[in-house]
């Protein structure tokens, strides 16, 4: 019946149960007897036993049939037996319980000039059921959100390449972010921080002074050897100010100071070295010492995150 994880035997009647019952063994093994020794039944007496078991079935489409055999010995020494349900096995069918979950967050909103903004949407999709899912889709209609002509799709990617992005996605007439043929196995998720889509928005979507914007920088190693001593540095954009104590590495909070953890913030005009893009550091920079990054999943991907306010 597949893999039996655990069993519990109980009875409200006056029976002695077998504490060593496992349901695993060969004919005659004591681990197959639900009852302990010394149990008896009077003429016409019936008793009830309840067996609870946790099973991991190898095939959810299969019927699992089993029977229980009752045996006893009469005062004259005659052994009697009977198979349950008039010798018809009891069927168990677990069936499919498909389920899917998706979460979405706008992780970055950056001004790019001419009253236009680049928005990064972060999506996470996960198989929450007990069977694999085929033809997985993520439907995102941006026209319904921003109106026709108010956005341009820059790109859609899957940082860990778990899913194949749809290169024809335009957010209007083609609204599936994923290409055909994507699958998700049980408990599989499309990267810990999902699919990345970037969009340019028109002046109808504007930021105000004091608004807080969250930036997420993804990294992925898909080569051969381990990449050692990885550092990520991101300069604070013009017309924004860094929000203290918001640096994260893979959801772990880091401090702003050069101390025991992996994060550091260099204030404006503090000289910086590569990998920081501008040694003059006019507006400040966030530096994170990621460390060694392997080339195999799931530890070959991650992200650095921090927040700024609009000046």
C-alpha positions as CSV (number, residue, x, y, z in Angstrom):
1,X,0.0,0.0,0.0
2,X,2.9,2.3,-0.5
3,X,5.2,3.6,2.2
4,X,3.6,3.4,5.7
5,X,4.9,6.2,7.8
6,X,3.2,5.5,11.1
7,X,0.3,3.6,12.6
8,X,-2.0,3.9,15.6
9,X,-4.2,1.0,16.9
10,X,-7.1,1.7,19.4
11,X,-10.1,0.0,20.7
12,X,-13.0,1.1,23.0
13,X,-13.7,-2.5,23.9
14,X,-11.9,-4.7,26.4
15,X,-9.1,-5.9,24.2
16,X,-5.4,-6.1,24.6
17,X,-3.7,-4.4,21.6
18,X,-0.2,-5.2,20.2
19,X,2.1,-2.3,20.9
20,X,4.6,-3.8,18.5
21,X,2.3,-3.8,15.5
22,X,3.8,-2.1,12.4
23,X,1.9,-3.7,9.6
24,X,5.2,-4.7,8.0
25,X,6.5,-8.2,7.9
26,X,5.9,-11.7,6.6
27,X,3.1,-14.2,7.3
28,X,3.2,-15.2,11.0
29,X,5.3,-12.3,12.1
30,X,4.0,-10.7,15.4
31,X,4.3,-7.2,13.8
32,X,1.3,-8.1,11.6
33,X,-1.0,-8.9,14.6
34,X,-3.1,-6.0,15.7
35,X,-3.9,-7.7,19.0
36,X,-1.8,-8.8,21.9
37,X,-1.8,-12.3,23.3
38,X,-4.6,-13.7,25.5
39,X,-7.6,-12.1,23.9
40,X,-10.9,-14.1,23.8
41,X,-14.4,-13.7,22.4
42,X,-17.5,-15.2,24.0
43,X,-20.2,-16.7,21.9
44,X,-22.0,-13.9,19.9
45,X,-19.6,-11.2,21.2
46,X,-18.2,-8.6,18.8
47,X,-15.5,-6.0,19.4
48,X,-14.3,-3.0,17.4
49,X,-10.7,-2.1,16.6
50,X,-9.6,1.1,14.8
51,X,-6.4,1.3,12.8
52,X,-5.1,4.7,11.8
53,X,-2.1,4.9,9.5
54,X,-0.2,7.5,7.6
55,X,0.7,6.4,4.1
56,X,2.8,8.0,1.3
57,X,1.3,6.3,-1.8
58,X,3.7,5.9,-4.7
59,X,0.9,6.2,-7.3
60,X,-2.2,8.3,-6.6
61,X,-4.1,6.8,-9.5
62,X,-3.8,3.2,-8.2
63,X,-6.4,1.4,-6.1
64,X,-4.8,-0.1,-3.0
65,X,-6.6,-3.3,-1.8
66,X,-6.0,-5.1,1.5
67,X,-7.7,-7.4,3.9
68,X,-7.5,-8.3,7.6
69,X,-7.6,-12.0,8.7
70,X,-9.3,-13.0,12.0
71,X,-8.2,-16.2,13.7
72,X,-9.1,-17.9,16.9
73,X,-8.8,-21.3,18.7
74,X,-11.7,-23.1,20.2
75,X,-11.6,-24.9,23.6
76,X,-11.1,-28.2,21.7
77,X,-8.1,-26.7,19.9
78,X,-9.8,-26.1,16.5
79,X,-8.3,-23.1,14.6
80,X,-10.9,-20.9,12.7
81,X,-10.2,-18.0,10.5
82,X,-12.1,-15.5,8.3
83,X,-11.1,-12.8,5.7
84,X,-12.7,-9.4,6.0
85,X,-15.7,-8.3,3.8
86,X,-16.6,-11.8,2.6
87,X,-13.1,-12.3,1.2
88,X,-13.5,-9.1,-0.9
89,X,-10.5,-6.8,-0.3
90,X,-11.2,-3.3,1.0
91,X,-10.2,-0.7,-1.6
92,X,-8.5,2.6,-0.9
93,X,-8.0,5.3,-3.5
94,X,-6.2,8.5,-2.4
95,X,-7.0,10.5,-5.6
96,X,-5.4,13.8,-6.7
97,X,-5.5,16.9,-4.6
98,X,-4.0,19.5,-7.0
99,X,-3.4,23.1,-5.6
100,X,-1.3,26.0,-6.7
101,X,-0.4,29.3,-5.0
102,X,1.0,32.6,-6.3
103,X,2.2,35.7,-4.6
104,X,3.2,39.1,-6.2
105,X,5.1,42.2,-5.0
106,X,6.3,45.3,-6.7
107,X,9.9,45.2,-5.4
108,X,11.3,48.2,-7.3
109,X,9.9,51.5,-8.7
110,X,12.7,53.6,-10.2
111,X,12.4,56.9,-12.0
112,X,14.1,56.8,-15.5
113,X,13.4,60.3,-16.7
114,X,10.7,62.1,-18.7
115,X,8.3,61.3,-15.9
116,X,8.6,57.6,-16.6
117,X,9.3,54.8,-14.1
118,X,10.6,51.3,-14.3
119,X,8.7,48.9,-12.2
120,X,10.0,45.4,-11.2
121,X,7.3,42.9,-10.3
122,X,8.4,39.9,-8.2
123,X,6.2,36.8,-8.5
124,X,6.4,33.5,-6.6
125,X,4.4,30.5,-7.8
126,X,4.4,27.2,-5.9
127,X,2.8,23.7,-6.3
128,X,0.9,23.2,-3.0
129,X,-0.9,20.0,-4.0
130,X,0.1,16.3,-4.0
131,X,0.5,15.8,-7.8
132,X,2.7,17.5,-10.4
133,X,1.1,20.3,-12.4
134,X,1.5,20.7,-16.1
135,X,0.7,23.7,-18.4
136,X,1.5,26.1,-15.6
137,X,0.4,29.7,-16.5
138,X,0.8,33.1,-14.9
139,X,-1.8,35.5,-16.4
140,X,-0.9,39.2,-16.0
141,X,-3.1,41.8,-17.8
142,X,-1.3,45.1,-17.4
143,X,-3.8,47.0,-19.7
144,X,-6.4,46.4,-17.1
145,X,-4.1,48.0,-14.5
146,X,-2.5,50.9,-16.3
147,X,-4.6,51.4,-19.4
148,X,-3.6,50.8,-23.0
149,X,-0.5,52.6,-24.2
150,X,0.7,53.6,-20.7
151,X,3.4,50.9,-20.4
152,X,6.0,49.0,-22.3
153,X,7.2,45.5,-21.4
154,X,11.0,45.5,-21.2
155,X,11.6,41.8,-20.4
156,X,10.3,38.8,-18.4
157,X,12.8,36.3,-16.9
158,X,13.0,33.4,-14.5
159,X,16.1,34.0,-12.4
160,X,16.7,30.3,-11.5
161,X,15.4,29.1,-14.9
162,X,12.9,26.8,-13.2
163,X,10.2,28.1,-15.6
164,X,10.5,29.2,-19.1
165,X,9.3,32.8,-19.6
166,X,7.2,33.8,-22.6
167,X,9.2,36.0,-24.9
168,X,6.0,37.2,-26.7
169,X,4.4,38.5,-23.5
170,X,3.2,42.1,-24.0
171,X,0.8,42.5,-21.1
172,X,-2.1,43.3,-23.4
173,X,-3.0,40.9,-26.1
174,X,-0.7,38.2,-24.8
175,X,-1.0,38.0,-21.0
176,X,0.6,34.6,-20.1
177,X,4.0,35.4,-18.6
178,X,5.1,31.8,-19.2
179,X,5.8,29.8,-22.3
180,X,3.9,26.7,-23.1
181,X,4.9,23.4,-21.4
182,X,6.0,24.5,-18.0
183,X,5.5,22.1,-15.1
184,X,5.8,22.3,-11.3
185,X,6.5,19.2,-9.2
186,X,5.0,18.7,-5.7
187,X,6.3,21.4,-3.3
188,X,8.3,23.0,-6.1
189,X,8.4,26.8,-6.4
190,X,9.6,29.0,-9.2
191,X,12.6,30.4,-7.2
192,X,12.3,31.7,-3.8
193,X,11.6,35.2,-5.2
194,X,9.8,34.2,-8.4
195,X,9.6,35.6,-11.9
196,X,11.0,39.0,-12.7
197,X,9.1,41.3,-15.1
198,X,10.2,44.9,-15.8
199,X,7.8,47.6,-17.2
200,X,8.1,51.2,-18.2
201,X,5.1,53.3,-17.0
202,X,3.9,56.6,-18.3
203,X,3.3,59.8,-16.4
204,X,-0.1,58.5,-15.2
205,X,1.7,56.5,-12.5
206,X,3.8,58.9,-10.5
207,X,5.9,58.9,-7.3
208,X,5.7,61.6,-4.7
209,X,8.5,63.0,-2.5
210,X,8.8,60.9,0.6
211,X,7.5,57.7,-1.1
212,X,9.6,54.6,-0.2
213,X,10.9,52.4,-3.0
214,X,12.4,48.9,-2.5
215,X,15.2,47.7,-4.8
216,X,16.0,44.0,-5.3
217,X,19.2,42.8,-7.0
218,X,19.1,39.2,-8.1
219,X,22.1,37.0,-8.7
220,X,22.4,33.6,-10.4
221,X,25.4,31.3,-11.0
222,X,24.7,28.8,-13.8
223,X,28.4,28.1,-14.8
224,X,30.6,25.2,-13.7
225,X,32.8,25.9,-10.7
226,X,31.8,27.7,-7.5
227,X,32.1,31.5,-7.7
228,X,34.2,32.6,-4.7
229,X,34.0,35.8,-2.6
230,X,31.1,37.3,-4.5
231,X,30.4,41.0,-3.7
232,X,27.4,43.1,-4.9
233,X,27.5,46.8,-4.8
234,X,24.6,49.1,-5.9
235,X,24.8,52.9,-6.0
236,X,21.9,54.8,-4.5
237,X,20.0,56.5,-7.4
238,X,20.0,60.2,-7.8
239,X,17.1,62.1,-6.2
240,X,16.7,59.3,-3.6
241,X,18.0,58.7,-0.1
242,X,19.0,55.4,1.5
243,X,16.7,54.1,4.3
244,X,18.8,53.0,7.2
245,X,18.7,49.3,8.4
246,X,16.9,48.0,5.3
247,X,19.7,45.9,3.7
248,X,18.8,42.2,3.3
249,X,20.5,39.2,1.8
250,X,18.1,36.4,1.0
251,X,15.6,37.7,3.5
252,X,18.2,38.0,6.3
253,X,18.5,41.5,7.7
254,X,22.0,43.0,7.7
255,X,23.4,46.1,9.5
256,X,24.6,49.2,7.7
257,X,28.0,49.2,9.3
258,X,31.2,47.3,8.5
259,X,31.0,44.7,11.2
260,X,30.6,40.9,11.6
261,X,27.7,40.5,9.1
262,X,27.8,40.8,5.3
263,X,26.2,44.2,4.8
264,X,27.7,47.7,4.6
265,X,26.4,51.2,3.6
266,X,28.9,53.8,2.5
267,X,27.5,57.3,2.9
268,X,27.6,59.9,0.1
269,X,31.1,61.0,-1.0
270,X,32.7,58.2,1.0
271,X,35.3,56.8,-1.5
272,X,34.5,53.2,-2.6
273,X,36.3,50.6,-4.6
274,X,35.0,48.0,-7.2
275,X,32.5,46.4,-7.5
276,X,30.9,49.7,-6.6
277,X,30.2,51.5,-9.9
278,X,31.4,55.0,-9.1
279,X,34.5,55.5,-6.9
280,X,33.3,59.1,-6.0
281,X,30.1,57.7,-4.6
282,X,28.0,60.9,-5.0
283,X,24.8,59.5,-3.3
284,X,26.0,56.5,-1.3
285,X,26.3,52.8,-2.0
286,X,25.1,49.5,-0.6
287,X,27.8,46.7,-0.5
288,X,27.0,43.1,0.4
289,X,29.6,40.4,0.7
290,X,27.6,37.4,-0.6
291,X,30.4,34.9,-0.2
292,X,30.8,31.7,-2.2
293,X,28.0,30.9,-4.7
294,X,27.7,27.3,-6.1
295,X,26.5,26.7,-9.6
296,X,23.8,24.1,-8.7
297,X,20.3,24.7,-7.3
298,X,18.9,25.7,-4.9
299,X,21.8,27.7,-3.5
300,X,23.0,29.2,-6.8
301,X,20.4,32.0,-6.7
302,X,19.6,34.8,-4.3
303,X,19.0,38.5,-3.9
304,X,20.2,41.7,-2.2
305,X,17.5,44.1,-1.2
306,X,17.3,47.6,0.3
307,X,15.0,50.6,0.3
308,X,15.2,54.3,-0.5
309,X,12.9,57.3,-0.2
310,X,12.2,59.8,-3.0
311,X,13.7,63.2,-2.2
